[in-house]
């Protein structure tokens, strides 16, 4: 009826192995979440940053608000001047540009 000290020690050692095994699903969930959610979002952010840095005068763009216009001036302070109609120019932030529709070709040197 009484447990011997050797039997009690053996039961404690089995619990340590199962503690490590209980972390395996948690680690597996994190790895899956990284490859399905975090990594694609970082890749998309990197592509958007490259697109915004490659903006030039004459590019036709779409803003996040749905305004379609033509870039008339790219400023260094993170702003872009966009012509949305003939004679109507607005300034928008570079990071609010969601898509470049028509890209102008670089001038030959």
Long-range contacts (C-beta under 8 A, 24 or more apart in sequence): 48-95, 51-97, 51-100, 52-94, 52-95, 52-97, 55-80, 55-94, 55-97, 55-100, 56-103, 56-104, 56-106, 57-104, 58-104, 59-100, 59-102, 59-103, 59-104, 60-100, 60-101, 60-102, 61-97, 61-99, 61-100, 61-101, 62-97, 62-98, 62-99, 62-100, 62-101, 63-92, 63-96, 63-97, 63-98, 64-96, 64-97, 64-98, 65-96, 67-92, 68-101
